[in-house]
Amino acid sequence: MAGGVTKLADVIVPEIFTPYVQQITETKSRIISSGVMVNDPSLGALLAGGGLTFNTPSFQDLDDDVENVSTDNDASDSTPNKIQTAQEISVRLSRNNSWSSMNLTGALAGKDPMMAIGDRVGTYWARRLQTAFIATINGLFADNDAVPAGTDTHIQSDMTNDISGGGFVDGVTNFSAEAFLDAAVTMGDSMDDLGLVIVHSIVFNRMQKNNLIDFIPDSEGRATIPTFLGRTVVVDDGMPRSGSIYDTWLFGLGAVRLGTGTPDTPTEVDRKPAAGDGGGQDVLHNRVEWAIHPTGHAYAGTAPSGGPSNAATANNLANADSWSRVYAERKQIKIARLVSREA
């Protein structure tokens, strides 16, 4: 039996490890695995090329112009109308992190060390993708709360029902079916398109206390999937809160699109023989490329090298000025928010 010490380079096969980590990333987080972000291969294709931002032009629906009344007057010509266009802009998120073998020692004892390490790295990226998603939606709502400027087409706060008030009043500021429906109806007669609800556990607790939650069987026949008014409910404490004020988000299918790319070198193992006074150290580097794109919007910031961070500062994802609505019709933006104050 050969001697020596097993190193990360002995168990990490990049061609297998990288797609495995990507798969785990997309299935390990409650919000991400809920399907709120639809995988968009076209965004992935854009990430394969160059550039920090990507323009996607589209045609808007025809305006409801008054139709012509036909006549037999050959001297009277009709005037054709125009079809309007919109320009969505997505932004590249280039992220990376690294871990030394000291932090992965336990994983190396697994039956399949590469998969054991991949589980840990994939779960990490799932949490980070969820954080980037939440930052993006925070930026959208920050933009929506602001007075529209420039080419931004939104009406101020037309995506939100805020019942939080100045202090807690039971039955007034906390979550209720009535307040939820008032948030959903910001979509008008398209309110039924909002089929997914994401809530903080404190809000979910209120929903249960008020007998508002039903449970339906999953694919194995167990009653484990919570629903509210026919909508699937996802509970995650990563949802935004400020003290006792909580966001509840509503989404429709295709409201947010996700692109995943492959960096030039997604996975590397670096051997540092001099580290630890010559004891040696292995470092695992892992890199990802994402584009999280809310449909009907344009990234309006000036993307720094590597793309924006999750921060609410200028040019980053959670900043109001980083986003602009380019779809004029509210019903095309399948996102809504209820802001409540809980006890």
Buried (B, 14 or more C-beta within 10 A) or exposed (E): EEEEEEBBEBBBEEEEBBEBBBEBBBEBBBBBBBBBBEEBEEBBEBBEEEEBBBEBEEEBEEEEEEEEEEEEEEEEEEEEEEEEEBEBBBBBBBBEEEBBBEEBEEBBEBEEBBBBBBBBBBBBBBBBBBBBBBBBBBBBBBBBBBEBEEEBBBEEBBBBBBBBEEEBEEEBBBBBEEBBEBBBBBBEEBBEBBBBBBBBEBBBBBBEEEEBBEEEEEEEEEEEBBBBBEBBBBBBEBBBBEEBBBBBBBBBEEBBBBBBBBBEEBBBBEEEEEBEEEEBBBBBBBBBBBBBBBBBBBBBBEBEEEBBBBEBEEBBBBBBBBBBBBBBEBBBBBBBBBBBBBE
